[in-house]
């Protein structure tokens, strides 16, 4: 190990710094929760055994956790493990047992990992996925855990241990061990640590080159966990590491810490997170901390800004002699509701500093976090402990001259007050000589240890760091070299610290975060770790193979290289043929009189059909067979179709075909009023408008996780003219589950219905990032873009839907997308560039009537029914009616869309219904949320649209959506 040479004039070593006076992040207790969840398990999946191995070098620690999961049920299950890690801990490796051998995971973009996992899971093959959910929370998904069997997983967690006095301190991840009655503990190396936090002695026995013990979980203090303390070095230390062709360096330098009381500015802005997640914060301890802050201020003024989906001015408050009672009273009355937009505020020229009180869980808005003027600071205060996104908040504050002050419960307020009211030693500048991209672990030196890392561009280099503390500024020059002690953690530590600096706004730094996660095998906001069983799946899904499979996967990839191009051409030709058949249908002249009476046997079949409609989903195919005679009779009665002919040449871009204009006069859409029959909905409907929001707050705790609840309340508020409150209530959908695309789809559909197209576009871009393998994600975004006037991007995305490669369960979406693409081209006020679209797919086909059904739940089957004036029902088993009504492909695997089209409509009423046939998943909203769009004059200047959002509660549920009335 190499000791650093540092100028004595600028470096003051402190062998036993008092870190407690400055610690900005008091140790947060990670409360154990059920480790493994498994949907559909009659008996919970259990943690059968756990093993922990700890390796250390200086302050570098690597903790390897091996978990054995047992499924006591008689069916295959997916196991899901949700767990938090402490700030500074980083998952750097993961493995799953395949045929008794642990197979290493590979890094993939986060959403790609989820897409591949769910696709393979549908095929009942073995995948496993480790992803970051929110903040420093992680989720491990394993499929399958065999009936009456086990699966084993291995996690590797790297961190730099903080220093306390003369020791390094390592908190073991006991939250991962909470259900194991006994776990094995092994310490690699020759240093025997002290064990803190045990009710009874834990005896570590010599075991080869290390130490080992069997630890009973009952011996651990659940409030504080189990901590190991290793003797800390008193001299600077340096390490080197290699990743690919690049060399990295890391150094640890003890520095003297001295702090002084801060001068609190007389003018302060208080940014108070009033979103729904703010209800979970510890407001009592927040107010206690602010009480100390304002006592230190004495006299001054505070400008309050409430942050939700839309920021709100909370007023200006005078502070006199530390008395802030008026502001305290205002904070005690804050209503916590809506989504979180932390950037909806503007800097104030007179404000000396900003206090951001939040959990950091951003989920709304797309504006950048405001920059501050020179001399202004931002301090982030987080009382949520492990539930907060500490990495984001720390990056936001440190980039603006301040720091994160984090604590949990009242016991942490004293340390938090010292961190907030004292100016401690911190980094103000840094540059490298022979070192690229230098980075510090933290700008604030809370444990007396400065840690820096960088990428070497020469065998030797230096990193110059400027520190500021109670005694002013000083420079430290730290030499680093590629010949320092090699440690595998060094490149990943540099990458993890770099990711942390980008975490202030991960949405804007997504590409850089994903790139670093992929290159250095880190689990980040943009990167996950994935294990696949079948080597061919690494080729099928274009996932890099782990080293043990690289040769085999390369052979498979070489053998399939030419097949993909052929498949693309075949797919395009198939779409062209299907579109040509649609053109032939559109050109056909259908009769408008009454259809001939069906044969007697057909009536019997029709009775069978009506019974089959309500049958269970697994009997659907037999229902189709029973209904075949109905379709056959209708086809026999209808005029013969002309022979297939090539479609006519497309009209010029932007032109609409006027030949479709109905001669029957105008068509009117009448929507059937739909209302929830839930008791809370009846109570709110009966309330005066002025009491509606207050009653919603009263009901909220009973329905806090119900998507349907927020949809219903938002609808009622909109109907009562309270749009601002309606949009706030609706935005709670973004707070429910941060990574649930189904909920976000419902949110976007409702935003579209409310006419908030720009916001819907933002939400649907997020959905697309989550589920780009689903054509509905592209189509939904395209339609929102078109509604928002962004037609050029809209047709590009619809073209992607039309010619893309999709799972077979989405067959038929191509024709719906082409219909919408051509409608946008034909009705655009300005000509659009269609040069990238195959000309065989361009044809304006206006319609008298169109109805489209979409829904929110995957692996479920909803049906669109349209009954015309002849009494003839167009539905999945009878897709073409006597007068030319046509229904698209029947989607039995989720989302839709199902589309009914009719070029020339005869006079009369057309009844539109939605029917819930069945599902194969747990419904997200407690019921399936449907979105129906009814259009008249489709693709023509006189087009009229009406959209409705409603819910179906269960199988065989049918609801009348509305009617077309053609005069």
N, C-alpha and C positions, 0 to 999 in steps of 0.2 A: 504494500500500500504506500502511495506517495504522499508526503506531507507538502503542503502548499507553502510557497515563499511569499509572504505578504509584508509590505512595508509597516514597520512597527509604529511609525508616526501616525498612520491612519487607521490601524486596527487595534481595538481594545478587546481582549479576550475576557469573557466572563464565564468562569467555571461553573457557577451555580446560579443562573439568572432567575429572577423572580417572575416567571411567566404568568402567574396568576393575576398579577396587577394589570396585565394588558390583554389577557386572552379574550379575543373577539368571539370565539366560538366555544363556549363552555361545552363540556362533554354532554352529548344528547343521548338519553336512554332510548334504546330501540325496543319498544314493547313487543314481546312475542305475540304472534297471531297464528292461527292454523297454518301450518307450513304448506300442505298440499291440498288443492281442491280438484275435484273431478266431477264434472257434470254427469248426472245419472248414476252415481255410485250409491248403492244401497248401504254399503259399509265404507267409511272413509278410507282412502289410501293412506298408508302409514309410512313413516320413516323407520325402517327396520334397523339400520345401522348407519353410523357416521364416523368418519375418520378425519382428523385435522393434522396437517404437517406444516411446521413453521420453519422457514429458512431466513437468516438475517445476515447482512453484511453492512457494517456501520448502521446507518438509520434505514437502509433499504430492507424491506421485509416482504416476503412472498408466503402467502398462506394458501395451501392447497386443501380443499374440502372434497371428500368423496362421500356421496350419499347413496344409500341403497333404499329404493322405494318398493314397497310391497302392495300389491292389489289383492285384497281378500275377496273380491267379487268374482262372479262366474262369467263376466263379460269383459272384453277389451275396453280400456278407458284411456282418455287423454288426461295426463296429470299436469297441473299448472302450479308453479311455485312463485309466489310474489314475495319479494323481500327487499328491504332497504339496506343501503350501505352508508357508512359514515362519509362525510366530506373528506376527499383525498384518497379514498379507496377506489381502485379501478379494476374491473374484471378484464383480464388479459388472455384467458384461455378457458376452454370448455371442451368436454368430451363426453360421449355417450357409448355405452357398451353395445357393440354389434357382434353377435355370435360369440359372446364371451370376451371380446377384446375391445378396450376403450379406443374409440375412433375420435381423432381431433376434429374440432369444428373449424370452419373457415369463415373469414369475414365476408359479409355481403351488405349492400345497402339495406337499411332497415326495412323499408316497405317491400323490397324484393324478397327479403328473407321470409316475411309473413306470407307473401303471395305464394312462394314455393312451398312453404310448410302446409298451408291449407289445401293447396292443389294435390300434394302427395298424400295428405291425410285422407282425402276423399277416395284414394285408391287403396287405402288400408295398408300402406307401406310405412316403414319406420323413419320418421324425421324427428329432429329435436331442434329447438330454437331458443336462444337466449337474447333478450332484447331489453333495452332501457325504456321505461314507460314514461314517468314524469319525475323531474328532479333527479335524485340519486336512487330511484326505485327501479327494480328490475323484475322481469318475468321470465321464468324458464318453462317452456312447454315441451312435453315429452309424449310421443305417441308411437306405438301403443305400449301401455303397461299390461302385459298379458294376464288373463284370468288366473288367479291363484299363483301368480308369478311375480318376478321382480325386474326392475331395471336399475342400472347404476349410472350415475353421472359424476363428473369431476369438474370442479370450478377452481380457477386460480385467481387470487386476488392480490394485487401488488399495491404497496403504499410506502410512503416514507414516514417513519415513526416520529411523532413529536417528542421533544425532550422535556423532561420534568426533573429539575434539579440536576443530579448526576446520572440520570437513567434515560434510556429510550423506553417509551411506553407503547405497547401493542395491545389493542382491544380485539379479542377474538370474536369472530362473527357468530355469536351464540344464537342470533335470531335464525340461523340456518340449522341449528341443532336442537331447537326447542322441543321437538317431539321424540327425540331419541333418549331413552332412559339412561343410556351409557354411551359415551363416545370415546374413541381412542385419540390421544394427543401425543404427538411426536415432535421433538425439537431437534432440528439438525444442527450440528456444530458442537463446539466444546464449551460454549458459555451456558451456564445454568441460570435461567431467569428466576426471579421471584414471581410468585403467583398471587395476585390480588383479587379479591371479590369472591372467595370461597367461604362457605359456612364451616367446612371441615378441611383439614389439610389435604392437599393434593401432592402425593409423593411421586416426583419424577425420578425414575430409576435409569441408571446408565444402560444404554442400548446401542451397542456398536459405537459409531462416531457421534451419537447424540443421546437424547434422553426420551423416555416414553412413560406414559401413565394411562390408566383407564379412569375416566372422569364420570362420576354420576351427575346427571343433570340436576338432581335435587340438591347438590352441594353448591350450586351457583346462585349468587344473589341476582334475582331476575331484574331488579331495578338498575343495576350497574354493570351486569355482565361479568366477564372474566378477563382480567388484564395480566399481561406478562410484562415484566420490567427487566431490561437488559442494561448492563453497564454501558454508559455512553462515552464516546471518545471525547477528549478535551482538545484535540488538535484538528486543524482542517484536514479534510479528506477529499480525494478525487477518484473518479471512476471513469472508465471508458466502455463503449459498447459498439457493436457493429450490426447494421441492418442493411442487407443487400450489399451495395458497393459503398455505402456511406458510413462514416465514423462519427460517433457522438461522444460528448463529454458531459459529466455532471460533477458538481463540487458542492461540499457542505462546509460552511465557514462559521464558527461560533463568533458572535458579535456581542459587544456590551449593549445592554438595553437600559435606556433611561427615558423616563416620560415626564411630561409636565402638563399641568392643567391647560385645556384648550380655552381660548377666548371665544365664547359663543356669540355669533353675530346678533345684532339687534333686529334684524329683519330675516325671517326664516319662512320657507314654504314647506308645508306639511302635505305630502302626497299619501293619502289614506286609501288603501285598497278596500273598497266597499262592495266587492263582488260576492257572489254566493259562497265561494270557498272561504271568504273571510270570517264566516260564522264559526269556523273551526279553530281560529286563532285564540290565543290566551289574552283576551282584552284586558283583564285585570292587571296582569304583569306588564302589558304595554303601557297602561296608564301610570303604573308605578314608575316605570323607567322615564316616561315623559315628565313626571313630577320632578324628578331629580334634574332633568335637563333644563326645565324652565326655572327651577330654583337657581341653577348656575347662570342662566341668562339674566335674571333679575328683572329688567325692564326691556320691552321690545314689542314686536308685532309679528303675528303668524298668519299666513295666508293659507287657507285650507282648500285642497282640491280632492274631491272624492272620485276615485277611479273605479269604473265599472265598464260595461260595454261602451257607454258614452260617458266621458268625464263630466263632472258637474262642479261648479264653483260652490264651495261650502262656506264662504264668507271670510272676513278679516277680523282678527281678534287681538286686542291689546293685552300684553302681559305686564303687570305692575307688581314689582317686588316679589316676583316668583308666583304671583296669583294668576292662575290660568283657568279659573273656575268656569268662565263662559265657554271657552273652547272645550273643556272637559265635558261640560253638559251637552254641547253639540255632538261630540264624539259618542257619548253614551246613547244618543238617539239615532245614530246612523242605522239605516236599513241595509242589510247585506243581501244583495240580490243581483242577478245578472252575471254575465261573463266578465272576463278580466282583460282589460286593455291598459297596460302599464304605461303606454306612451302618449296617452291622450291628455297632454298638458303642455303649456308653453313656458319657457324660462322667463323669469322676471328680472329685469335689469337690477333692481335694488336688493334682491335676495342674496344674502351671504352664503347660505347653504340650504340644502334640501334634505328632508327626512322622508324616505320612502318606507312606509310600514306595510308589509305585504308578505305573502308566502311565495311570491315569485312565479306562480303557476299561470303564465300568460297563455291565453287561448283565443284572443280576438284582436282584430285590428291588424293593419299592415304598414303603419307608418313607423319610421325609425325613431328610436329613443332620442329625445332632444339632447343636443350638445349644450354644455354650459360655458359661460364666459370665464376668462382667466380669473383665478382667485375664488371661484365658486366651487363648492364640494357637494357631493351627494353621499349620504349615509343610508344604508339599507338596514332596517330593523326587522328581524324575523323571530317571532315567538312560537313558530309552528314546529320547531325541532326537526325531526327526521322527515316530516311531511313537506317541508319547504324545499324549493329548488335553490339550495344554497349556492350552487355553482353559478347559476345565472345572476343571482343577487350580488354575489361577490364580484363578478366580472363587471356588472353595471356600475357598482360603486367605485371599484378600483380604477376603472377607466375615467372616472370623473373626480379623482382626487380624494375620494373617501374610502370607506371600508364597509364590510358586512359585520353587523353585530347580531349574533344569533344566540338564542338561549331557549331553554324549555322549563316551564313552570317557575314559580316564585323563587326557588332556590338559586336560579341563575341570574337574577336581576342585579345583584351586587357586581358580579363580574362583567355583565353587560354594561352597567353604568360606568365602570372604570374604562372599558374599551371606547365608549361613546364620548366621555368627557375628558379623556387624557389623549395627548398627542404622543404616540410612541414612535419607536424607530421604524422607518419605512423606506422603501426604494422609490426614488424620484426619477432616476435615469439609469440607462444601461446601454452599453455598446460592446461589440466584440471586435477583436483584432485576430484574424485567422479563424474566427468563429462566426458562422451565419446563424441568423434567427435565434439569438439568445433569449431565454425566457426564465422568469423566476417562478417558483412554486406559489408564492404569495408576496404581494408588495409589502405586507405588514409582518414584522418579525416578532411573532408572539411567543416563541419558545426559545429565543436566543440563538436561532440557527438560520442563517441565510443559505438558501438552496438555489442554485442556478444550473442551467443546462443549455447546450447548444450543439449545432452541427459543425464539425471540424472541416475546414477546407484546406488545412495544412496539418502536418504532424503535431505541431505545437501552436498554441495560441493563448490569448488572454481574454478575460471578460472583465470590463471595468464597470463597477456598480457605484452609483452615487446614493448614499444614505442620508436621511435627515432625521434628527432626533432632538432631544432636549438640549444637546450641546451644539446644535447647528448641523451643517452639512460636512460630509467627509467622503472621500473616494476610497474604494477597495479595489485593488487589481488582483485578479485571481488567475494564476496560470493553470492551463489544462493541456493534456497531451493524450495522444492515441496510445501511448505506452503505459498509461495508468492501469490500475487493476481492472480487468475485464469483468463486467457484470451484465447479464442478459436483460436486466430490467432498465438499463440506462436509456436505450432508444425509446422504449415505451413510456418512460417517465417524461422525456422531452415531448413526445407526442401528446401525452395526456395533459401536461401543463399548457401546451399550445392550444389544445381543444378548449381548456378551461377559459383561456382569454377570449375565445370566439363565442363562448356560451352566453355572453350578454344578450346577443340577438341571434340565436341559433337558426331562426327562420331565414335570415339574410346571409348566414354563413354556412348554409346547408352543404354546399358542394365541398368546401374546404374541410368541414368536420367529417363528412363521409369519406373523403380522400384519405385523411389521416387515420380514420378508423380502419379502413380497408388495408392501408399500407402497414399498419402497426398492430393489427389484430386487437383492436379495442372495441368494447361495447360502448357506443355513444348514442347521442340523440339521432344520429344519421346512420349508424352501423350496428348490425347484429352479428351473432355467431350462429352458424347453421351446420348441422350434421345430417347427411343423407345415407341411406342404407345401400341402395342400388347404384353401382358406379355409372350406369347409363343415365341416371337422373342428373348427374353433374353435367353431362353433355346436353340432355334434354332442356334443362333450365339455364344453361350457360353459367354455371357456378364453378369457381376454381376448385380443384380437387386438393385434398390434404396430401402431404408428401407420400404417404404410404400407397395412395391410389393414382398418383400422377401418371405413371407409365400406362396403366390399364385404361385410364380415362383418355389419354392421348390417342391410343389405338382406336377407341370407339369414336372419338371425334373425327379422326382422319377418315374413317369409313363412312361417316354421315355427311361429309362436307358438301357433296354434290346434291344430296337429296333435298336440302332446304330450298335451293333455288327452284327446283322442279315443283316442290310443294307450293311455293308462292305463285308460280304461274298457273298451276291447276286451280288454286283457290280463286284467283282473279277471274279465270274463265268460268268457273262455277257461278260467281256473283254476276257476271255479265249475262249468262244464260238465264238466271233467275230474274234479273231485271228486264230482260227481253220478254219473258213471259208476263211480267207485270204490265209492260207496255201493251202487249196483245190484249190483256184483260181490259185495260183502260180504253182501248180503241173499239172494243166490242159493243154492239148495240143490244142492250138487254131489254126484254119486254117490261112494260109498266102496268099491265093489267093484272087481274087476279090469277094466281097460279092454279093449275088443274087440281082437282081433288085427289088426295093421295089414295093409293090402293088400301083395301082393308087391312092387309097384313102390315102395311107401313104404319097404320095407326097403332097397332099393337106394339110395333117397334118403338114408336114415339113414346108410348107409356113406359116402356122399359127405359127409354132415354131419360125421361124425367126422373125416374128412380135412380138411374145410374149417376146423375149429376151430383147427388148427395152422398155417394158411396165413399168409402175410405180411399186414401190416395194409393194404397198398394193394390187396389182393384181397378185402377183407372184403365188399364189396357183392355180388360174384359169389357168395360163400359164402351170403349171405342168400337169393339167388335159388334156389340149389340146395336150401336148407333149407326153402323155402316149402311144398313138398309135405308135409313132416313136420307142419308147423303146420296145414296144411289138413286132413290126415287126422284130427289130434287134434280139430280143431274140429268136423268132421263127426260124429265118434263121440260127442262130448259133448252133453248135453241142450241144447236151444235156450235162449238167454237170453231173459228176459222183455223186453218193450218198455221203452224208457227211461221212467222215471218220476221225478218230482221227489223229492229226498231227504226223508225224514221230518223233522219238526221236531227241532232239537237237544235233547238232554237237558239238565237243569239243570247249570250249571257244577259240576264236581267229582264228578258221578255217573258210575258205570261201568255199562255194559250187561252184565248177567249172562248174557244168552242165549248168549254165546259160550263159556261154560265147557264144556270137552270132556266128553263122556260116556265117554271112553275111558280115564279115569284120568290119572295124572300123566305129564308128559314130562320126560325127563332129558337134560341136555347133557353130552356127553363130548368134551372137546377133545383133538385129536391133538397129542402133544408135538412141538414143532418145535425143532430145534437147528441152529445154524450148523455147516457142515462145514469151516470155515476151520481151518488148522493151529493158529492161536493159540487158537481156541475149544476144540479138543480138548485142548490142553495145559492150559488153565485148568480145564476140567471134571475132568481127572484129578488136579488138585492138591488137597491138604488145604485146608480152609476157612481156616486160619490163614495160608496162603501165597498165597492168591488175589490179594489186593491188591498184594503185592510183585511177583508175576509179571505182573500188569497193568502196573505201572510199567515193568517190564523190556521188555514188548512195545510200550509206547506209542509210542516214537519211530518204529517201523516202520509204525504205523497212525494217526499223529497227526491226519490230516485225514479219517479214515474215520468217517462217521456210524455205520455198521454195527458197527464195533469197540466204540464206547461203549455202544451198545444191547445187544450181546451180553454185555459185561462186567457192565453194570448188572443184566441178567437173572440172571446167575450169582450175583452178590452178594445179590440179593433172595432167590433160592432157598436160599442158605446162611444166611439170617437176618441179614445185615450191611446193614441198610437205610440207615444213615447214610452209609456208604461208597458204597452203590449210588446214592443220590441225588446224591452228590458227582460220581461218574463220569458219571452221566447228564447233569448240568448242563453238562458240557463241550460239549454240543450248542449251548448259547447262546454259547460262545466261538468256535465254528468260523467262522461267517460272520455278522457282526452284523446284516446286512440281508437274510438269506435266509429268506423265509417258509416255504419247503418244509422246511428243517431244523427251524425252530421248530414247525411243525405236528407233525412226528414227535416232537419233544420233548414237546409237550403231550399227544399220544396216549399216550405212555408214562407220563407223570405221571398221566393218568386211570386207566390200567391199574393203577398202583401206589397209587391211592386218594388222591393228593395233589391234590384238586380245587381248593382255593384257588390253589395255584401254577399249575395248568393254566389257570385263569381269567385270571391275570395274563399268561401267555404268549400266550393266544389273543386277549386284548385287543390285544396288540402285533401279532399277525398280522392282526387286523382293520384296524388302522391302516395296515398295509402293503398290504392287498389287499381293500379294501371292495367292489371291483367283482366279486369272486368270491363267489357265494352260500355256498360252503362255509365261508368265513371267518365269516359270520354264524351258520351252522348249528353249526359246531364250538363256537363260544363259547356258543351257547344251550344245547347239551347239557352243557357243563361247568358252566354256571350252574345248570341244573336239578339236576345231581349234587351241587352245593354248596349246595342248598337255596334258591337265588335264582330261584324258579319264575316270578315275575311278569315279571322282565326276560327270562327265557328265552322265554316265549310271545310277548313283544313282538318279540323278534328273529326267532323262527320265523315270525311273521306277516309280517315284512319280507321273509323269503325267499319266502314263498308269493305275495305280491302284487308283488314287486319286478321291475324290468326288468333282465334278465340277457342276457349273450351267448347266442346260439342254441345254442352247444355245451353249455350247461348245462340244456337243456330237460329237464323231468321232475323236477327237484329240488323243485319246488313240492309235489307230492303226498307225497313223503317227509317234507318239513317239516311238512305238515298232519297227517300221521299222528302225528308226534312231538308236535306242539302239542296235539292232542286227547288223547294219552296222558297228557301232563303235567297238563292240566286235569282229566281223569277221576280221576287217582290222587293229586292234591294233598291233603295232610292238611287244608289250609284252602282255602275257596273263593277262586278267583282272579277278578280283574276281566277280563272278556272283552268289555266294551262296545265296544272299539276294533276288534274282529274282525267281519268280515261274517258275520252269522248263518248264511248259506248254507254257510259253511266250518266250522261247528262240528258235529261228530258223533263220538261215541265209538264206535270200531269195534275191540273187543278181538279178539285173535288167539290161536290155540294156539301157532303158531310164527312166528318172524320172524328173519331174518338180514340184516345190513347190512354192506356192504363199502365201505371208503374207502381211498384211497392218497395218497401224498405227491407224486407227480411230475405236472407239467402236461403237456398234449399227449400223453398216454399212455392206453392202453386195457387195462384189467383186466376180467375177467369173473367173475361169481358164478355157480356151478353148484350146483344142489340136485337130488339124485336121490332119489325117494321110494320107499316099499316096493314099489310096482308096477314099479320099475326105470325109471320115466319121468324123464328129465332135463329140468329147467326151466332154460333158458339163453337167450342173446340172440335166437336164432332160433326158440325155442319157449317163449314167455313165459307160457302158461297151460296147466296140466296137467289131466288127466282129473278128478282129485279136487279141483281148485280152487286149486292153487298158482299164485301170480301173481308175475311178475318185473317190476320197474320199468323205466323207459327205459334203454337201453344207452348208457352214457357212453363215448364213444370219444375224448374230448378232454381228459381229466384229472380226477383227484381223486375221482370218483364223487359221491354214493353210489349204489350199486346195492342194491336192497332186494327180498328174497323174503318174501312173506307168505302165510299159510294160516290161514283161520279155524277150520275143523274138521279136525283131523288124524286120519287112520286109524291104527290101531296098526301099529307096525313101526319100522324104522330109516330115517332121512333123512340121506343123506351130503352134507356141505357142502364144496365145493372152491373154490379160487381159481385162475384161469388168467390168465397173462400173454399177451395177444394181440399187442400191439405198441406202439411209441412213435415219437414224432417229436421227441425232445429228448434231451439228455445227462442221464442220470439222476443225481440229486443224491447218492444214497447209495452209488453203485456197484451198487446193485440197488434195485428199487422196494420201499418199505416199505408194507405193507398193515395196516390195522386192521379186524378183523372182530368184530362184536358179535352174539352169538346169544342169543335171548330165548325163553322159554316163558311162557305166560299173559300175553302182552303186553297192557297196559292194564287188568289186573285185579290185585286185592290179592295174588294168589299169583305175580306176575311174578318170574321168575328170569333173571338176565343173566350171561353170561360173555363176556369180551373177550380177544382174543389179538392180538399184534403179530408179524408175520413178514415175510419178504422173498422176493421172486421175482427170480431172477438174470437172466432173459432171455426172449426170445420163445419162446412155446410151452411155458413152464415151468408146471407144474400142481402144486398141493400140496393134500393132504387137510387141511382145517382141523379138522373134528370131525364129530360126529353128534348128531342128536336121536334119542332112543329113546322112542317113545310106547307106553305099556303098554295 
